[in-house]
């Protein structure tokens, strides 16, 4: 039950309260795994993931492998 609540909180980030969202635990798990992998790659190569130039691409890569709704 708490895992679902945490997933809802993660999915709600940046979405207005009155807007509905679709909840897919697999998508949350995929995004978290992608985030961990990107952080690892960036730390190995010494990249700063906060650079503005890669911000849009970073968000796209976090969505890689998610189920299309």
URZI-V995970 format. One record per residue. N is the residue number from 0. BURIAL is + if it has 16 or more other ideal C-beta (glycine too) atoms within 10 Angstrom, else -. Layout:
# URZI-V995970
n=N burial=BURIAL
n=N burial=BURIAL
This chain:
# URZI-V995970
n=0 burial=-
n=1 burial=-
n=2 burial=-
n=3 burial=-
n=4 burial=-
n=5 burial=-
n=6 burial=+
n=7 burial=-
n=8 burial=-
n=9 burial=-
n=10 burial=+
n=11 burial=-
n=12 burial=-
n=13 burial=-
n=14 burial=-
n=15 burial=-
n=16 burial=-
n=17 burial=-
n=18 burial=-
n=19 burial=-
n=20 burial=-
n=21 burial=-
n=22 burial=-
n=23 burial=-
n=24 burial=-
n=25 burial=-
n=26 burial=+
n=27 burial=+
n=28 burial=-
n=29 burial=+
n=30 burial=+
n=31 burial=-
n=32 burial=-
n=33 burial=+
n=34 burial=-
n=35 burial=-
n=36 burial=-
n=37 burial=+
n=38 burial=-
n=39 burial=-
n=40 burial=-
n=41 burial=+
n=42 burial=-
n=43 burial=-
n=44 burial=-
n=45 burial=-
n=46 burial=-
n=47 burial=-
n=48 burial=-
n=49 burial=-
n=50 burial=-
n=51 burial=-
n=52 burial=-
n=53 burial=-
n=54 burial=-
n=55 burial=-
n=56 burial=-
n=57 burial=+
n=58 burial=-
n=59 burial=-
n=60 burial=+
n=61 burial=+
n=62 burial=-
n=63 burial=-
n=64 burial=-
n=65 burial=-
n=66 burial=-
n=67 burial=-
n=68 burial=-
